[in-house]
Amino acid sequence: MSSDLPAPRGPLEHSHTRESIHARLAQRPQANYLRDWIYGGIDGTITTFAIVAGVVGADLPGSVVLVLGLANLVADGFAMGAGNYSGTKAEVDDYRRLVAVERKHIALAPSGEREEIRQIFALKGFAGDDLERIVDVITSDEERWVRTMAVEEYGLSPAEKSPIWAALSTSGAFVVCGLAPLVSYLLAYSFACCIVATGLVFFAIGAVKSRWSLASLPRSGLETLAIGMSAAGISFLIGYAMQSLAHLPM
């Protein structure tokens, strides 16, 4: 059977000794804020570049870039963080709500919840005595029972994200990455320098992202560069179109 996955090579990512496996599995799953960071970084770079591109395309004074750029970094950076905080908190609240629902159902209808566990693991290929044994083991501990139902019935991740860290990751990446187009343009008042700096930031974000991907560093970097510069190009074209409209006779 063919596969698109690359052939295994290189050292193993972690040890497989009995002790290391026990230590690794004993840890709670860790939340990952990579998505929040990438989301904020790309959005911050695009929106700040859009301001520079729009100003240049509309042939407005360079001072407008500074005012609008800083306003964008502060206001939009905060708004992005606030939005991600609310969205992440809604997911956390929903997880806790469903856990509370499962606790209530286990208390009021334990036989029905046992049957749910039985059918869940029957679909995984367990049968006969093996199936009944795993049902007994899982349902013998309420915490294990609830966690299993949260993952298997609702598809929820056992790694609970912090809304605060999610917000800080998004806002921080937005401001840090968004500074590149603004600073590069203001230092040289050169739109070409801004384009180069923006492209480098997009490529760097993709390169960092490749650490958590099967894609190679160049491929991931170029993919993010293409996506980001496409959005940036649209911003410039809109600004240029606005300039043309502004010069039409009334």
C-alpha positions in Angstrom: 0.0 0.0 0.0 1.5 3.3 -1.1 1.8 6.2 1.3 2.5 10.0 0.9 4.5 10.0 4.2 8.3 10.3 3.9 10.4 7.3 4.7 11.4 7.2 8.4 14.9 8.4 9.1 17.0 10.2 11.7 17.0 9.7 15.5 13.8 8.9 17.5 12.0 11.9 19.0 11.9 10.4 22.5 13.2 7.4 24.4 11.3 4.1 24.6 12.7 2.7 27.8 10.2 1.5 30.3 11.1 4.3 32.7 10.9 7.1 30.1 7.6 5.8 28.8 6.1 5.8 32.3 7.4 9.3 33.0 6.0 10.6 29.7 2.6 9.0 30.0 2.3 10.2 33.6 2.3 13.8 32.5 -0.9 15.6 31.6 -1.2 16.5 27.9 0.3 19.9 27.4 -1.7 22.6 25.6 -0.1 23.9 22.4 -0.3 27.6 21.5 1.4 27.3 18.0 -1.8 28.1 16.2 -2.4 31.2 18.3 1.1 32.4 17.6 1.0 31.8 13.8 -2.5 33.3 13.6 -1.4 36.5 15.3 1.9 36.7 13.5 0.5 36.4 10.0 -2.4 38.7 10.7 -0.2 41.3 12.3 2.2 41.3 9.3 -0.6 41.4 6.7 -2.6 44.2 8.3 0.4 46.4 9.0 1.8 45.8 5.5 -1.7 46.6 4.2 -1.6 50.0 5.8 1.8 50.7 4.3 0.8 49.4 0.9 -2.5 51.2 1.0 -0.8 54.5 1.8 1.8 54.0 -0.9 -0.8 52.9 -3.4 -2.9 55.9 -2.6 0.1 58.2 -2.7 -0.5 59.6 0.8 2.1 61.3 3.0 4.6 58.9 4.8 3.5 60.3 8.2 0.2 58.6 7.7 2.0 55.3 7.8 3.3 56.0 11.3 -0.1 57.1 12.7 -2.1 54.3 11.2 0.6 51.7 11.7 0.9 52.3 15.4 -2.8 52.6 15.8 -3.2 49.3 14.1 -0.6 47.5 16.2 -2.1 48.7 19.5 -5.8 48.5 18.7 -5.9 45.5 16.4 -3.3 43.7 18.5 -5.5 44.1 21.6 -8.6 43.2 19.7 -7.0 40.0 18.3 -6.0 39.0 21.8 -9.4 39.8 23.3 -11.1 37.8 20.6 -8.9 34.8 21.0 -9.3 35.0 24.8 -13.1 34.9 24.4 -13.0 32.1 21.9 -10.6 30.0 23.9 -12.5 30.6 27.1 -15.7 29.5 25.3 -14.0 26.2 24.4 -12.8 25.7 27.9 -16.2 26.4 29.3 -17.8 24.0 26.9 -15.3 21.3 27.9 -16.2 21.8 31.6 -19.9 21.9 30.8 -19.7 18.5 29.0 -17.6 17.0 31.8 -20.3 18.1 34.2 -23.0 16.5 32.0 -21.1 13.2 32.0 -20.7 13.3 35.8 -24.5 13.8 36.1 -25.2 11.0 33.7 -22.8 8.6 35.4 -24.5 9.4 38.7 -28.1 9.1 37.4 -27.8 6.5 34.6 -24.6 4.5 35.2 -25.8 1.5 33.2 -26.4 3.6 30.2 -23.0 5.2 30.4 -21.4 1.8 30.8 -23.2 0.7 27.6 -21.8 3.8 25.8 -18.2 2.8 26.9 -19.0 -0.8 25.7 -20.1 0.4 22.3 -17.2 2.8 21.9 -14.6 0.2 22.5 -16.5 -2.4 20.5 -16.1 -0.1 17.5 -12.4 -0.2 18.2 -12.3 -3.9 17.7 -12.6 -5.2 21.3 -15.0 -8.1 21.9 -16.0 -10.8 24.4 -14.1 -10.9 27.7 -11.6 -8.3 26.5 -14.4 -5.8 25.9 -16.0 -6.5 29.3 -12.7 -6.2 31.0 -11.9 -2.8 29.5 -15.4 -1.6 30.4 -14.9 -2.7 34.0 -11.5 -1.0 34.2 -12.6 2.3 32.8 -15.8 2.5 34.8 -14.2 1.6 38.0 -12.7 5.1 38.4 -15.0 8.1 37.8 -12.3 10.5 36.7 -11.0 8.0 34.2 -14.6 7.3 33.1 -15.4 11.0 32.6 -12.1 11.7 30.7 -12.7 8.8 28.4 -16.2 10.0 27.6 -15.0 13.5 27.0 -12.4 12.3 24.4 -14.3 9.4 22.8 -17.9 10.7 22.7 -17.3 14.4 22.2 -13.9 14.4 20.6 -12.5 16.9 23.1 -8.8 17.3 23.8 -7.7 16.5 27.4 -5.2 19.4 27.1 -6.9 22.4 28.4 -5.7 25.7 27.0 -5.3 28.9 29.0 -7.4 31.7 27.6 -4.8 34.2 28.9 -1.8 32.5 27.3 -3.8 32.1 24.1 -4.5 35.8 24.1 -1.0 36.8 24.9 0.4 34.5 22.2 -1.8 36.1 19.6 -1.3 39.7 20.6 2.4 39.3 21.2 3.0 37.7 17.8 0.7 40.3 16.1 2.8 43.2 17.5 6.2 41.7 17.0 5.6 40.5 13.5 3.6 43.6 12.6 6.5 45.9 13.5 8.6 44.6 10.6 6.7 46.2 7.7 6.2 49.5 9.7 9.8 49.9 10.9 11.4 48.8 7.6 9.4 51.5 5.7 9.9 54.2 8.2 13.7 53.7 8.4 14.3 54.0 4.7 11.0 55.4 3.4 11.3 52.7 0.8 8.4 50.5 -0.2 10.9 48.0 -1.6 12.5 47.6 1.8 9.1 47.1 3.3 8.2 44.4 0.8 11.5 42.5 1.5 11.1 42.7 5.3 7.5 41.6 5.1 8.5 38.6 2.9 11.2 37.6 5.3 8.8 37.7 8.2 6.3 35.5 6.3 9.1 33.0 5.4 10.3 33.0 9.0 6.9 32.2 10.3 6.6 29.3 7.8 10.1 28.1 8.7 9.3 28.0 12.4 6.0 26.3 11.6 7.9 23.5 9.8 9.2 22.4 13.3 5.8 21.0 13.9 5.1 19.7 10.4 6.2 17.0 8.0 6.8 19.7 5.4 10.4 20.8 4.9 11.6 24.2 6.1 11.9 25.7 2.6 8.5 24.3 1.6 6.7 25.6 4.7 8.4 28.9 4.5 7.6 29.4 0.8 4.0 28.3 1.4 3.5 30.9 4.1 5.3 33.5 2.0 3.0 32.9 -1.0 -0.1 33.1 1.2 1.0 36.2 3.0 2.3 38.1 0.0 -0.9 37.3 -2.0 -3.0 39.0 0.7 -0.5 41.9 0.8 -0.7 42.3 -2.9 -4.4 42.6 -2.8 -4.0 45.4 -0.2 -1.7 47.3 -2.5 -4.1 46.9 -5.5 -7.0 48.2 -3.4 -4.9 51.3 -2.3 -3.8 51.9 -5.9 -7.5 51.6 -7.1 -8.5 54.1 -4.4 -5.8 56.5 -5.7 -7.2 56.2 -9.2 -10.8 56.8 -8.1 -9.7 59.8 -6.1 -8.3 61.5 -9.2 -11.3 60.9 -11.3 -13.1 64.2 -12.3 -16.3 64.7 -10.3 
